[in-house]
Every structure is written in structure tokens, then in C-alpha cells.
């Protein structure tokens, strides 16, 4: 009997051999060797890693400077400000931007390059609108913290 044909998006790109199909032997990768692939992935991830590390160290340096040069109460206030800023605005912005990252990668992969610019513009508007409640909360933070 003839086995049903199995196609994969990776077959069209030449990334796998799909002779046996999903029920038979595993497809064989014909790409980079593991070490070369790991180096390629690291080179792609390195800029993002540097940015994330610097963002992390910004909060640590703020608190350590306040604790070292100003005092314990000031360090506590700086830590509380960092926490409220991260929770009320930064985490929301990261969520929206990570959604943008996913959608733009899909648009680029599908060859819809004009859509990428549209997505970035929409994300900028959504980020600005999402900051309005955070700004209102920050404006009234003294009253909110006194509760």
C-alpha cells in the first residue's frame, strides 16, 4: 500500500528530509552543525542579552546608590518607586512590545514588509494609550500609598 504523502514547511525550505513521514523515521536535519548553530543563535541573541542586562542593572544601581550615599529610608523609597514603575508601566510596555516582536516576525516571514511598519505604528499608539492609567496612578501616588 502507498503511504500518504507528508509535507512540512521545512521540506520546502530544504531543511529536512521527509521520506518516511511523521509515522516513520524522524526527519533528518540538513542544516548547520550543532556548534555552528549555537554560535549563530548566540550572535543573534547577544544584543538583546546586553540590553536586558543593562536594564536590570539600572534598577540595582539606583537602589545601591540610594542606600550607599543617601540612607536606608531613601533606598527603601527608591526600591518602592522601582517596583511601582515596573508593575504599573514597564511590564505592560514589555508585554505589548513582545507581542509586536512576534507579529512583525510573522509579517516579515510571510513577505508582508509594509505591514511591519503599520504594526510598529500601532504598537506605539497602544503603548502610549496604555501609559495613561500609569501616569494617572503616578500623579496620585502619594495618596495611593497613604491608603
C-alpha positions in Angstrom: 0.0 0.0 0.0 1.1 3.5 -0.7 1.9 5.7 2.4 0.2 9.1 2.4 2.5 11.9 1.4 3.7 14.1 4.2 4.7 17.7 3.6 6.2 20.2 6.0 7.0 23.9 5.6 10.6 22.9 6.3 10.6 20.4 3.4 10.0 23.3 1.0 12.9 25.2 2.5 15.2 22.2 2.2 15.7 21.9 6.0 14.6 18.3 6.4 14.3 15.0 4.6 10.7 13.8 4.9 10.9 10.4 3.2 9.3 8.4 5.9 6.7 10.9 7.1 5.5 11.6 10.7 4.8 8.0 11.5 8.1 6.6 10.2 11.6 7.7 11.0 12.4 11.1 12.3 13.1 13.7 9.6 16.8 14.3 9.3 18.0 17.9 9.6 20.4 19.1 6.9 21.2 22.4 8.4 24.1 23.8 10.4 26.1 21.6 12.8 25.2 22.0 16.4 28.2 24.1 17.3 27.8 26.4 14.4 24.1 26.7 15.0 24.7 27.5 18.7 27.2 30.2 17.7 24.7 31.7 15.2 22.0 31.7 17.8 24.3 33.4 20.4 25.3 36.0 17.9 21.7 36.8 17.2 20.7 36.9 20.9 23.7 38.8 22.2 22.4 42.4 21.5 19.1 41.5 23.3 21.1 40.0 26.2 23.2 43.1 26.6 20.1 45.4 26.6 18.3 43.2 29.1 21.3 43.1 31.4 21.7 46.8 31.3 18.0 47.4 32.1 18.3 45.0 35.1 21.5 46.7 36.3 19.8 50.2 36.1 17.4 49.3 38.9 20.1 47.7 41.0 22.4 50.7 40.6 19.6 53.1 41.6 18.9 51.2 44.8 22.6 50.7 45.7 23.4 54.4 45.1 20.5 55.5 47.3 21.5 53.0 50.0 25.2 53.9 49.9 25.0 57.7 49.6 21.6 58.7 51.0 20.4 56.3 53.6 18.2 53.3 54.3 14.9 55.2 54.1 15.9 56.6 50.7 16.9 53.2 49.5 13.5 51.8 50.5 11.8 54.7 48.7 13.9 54.0 45.6 13.1 50.3 45.7 9.4 51.1 46.1 9.5 53.5 43.2 11.2 50.9 41.0 8.7 48.3 42.0 5.7 50.5 41.3 7.2 51.7 38.0 7.9 48.2 36.9 4.5 46.9 37.8 2.3 49.8 36.6 4.1 50.7 33.3 7.2 48.8 32.3 5.7 45.3 32.4 2.7 46.4 30.4 5.0 48.0 27.8 7.1 44.9 27.6 4.0 42.8 27.0 2.9 45.0 24.2 6.4 45.2 22.6 6.9 41.4 22.8 3.5 41.0 21.0 4.9 43.4 18.4 8.0 41.3 18.1 6.0 38.1 17.4 3.7 39.8 14.9 6.5 41.6 13.0 8.5 38.3 12.7 5.4 36.6 11.2 4.8 39.5 8.8 8.5 39.5 7.7 8.4 35.8 7.2 5.3 36.0 5.1 6.8 38.7 2.9 4.4 41.4 4.1 7.1 44.1 4.7 4.7 47.1 4.5 2.7 45.5 7.4 5.7 45.7 9.6 5.7 49.5 9.6 2.0 49.5 10.3 2.4 47.1 13.2 5.1 49.3 14.7 2.9 52.4 14.4 0.0 50.6 16.0 2.2 49.3 18.8 3.5 52.9 19.5 -0.1 54.1 19.8 -1.1 51.2 22.0 1.9 51.8 24.3 1.1 55.5 24.6 -2.6 54.7 25.4 -1.5 52.0 27.9 0.6 54.6 29.8 -2.2 56.9 30.5 -3.5 54.9 33.5 0.0 54.5 34.8 0.6 58.3 34.5 -2.6 59.0 36.4 -1.6 56.5 39.1 1.8 58.1 39.4 0.3 61.6 39.6 -1.7 60.4 42.6 0.9 58.0 44.0 1.3 59.9 47.4 -2.4 59.5 48.1 -2.4 55.9 46.9 0.5 54.9 49.1 -1.1 56.6 52.1 -4.1 54.2 51.9 
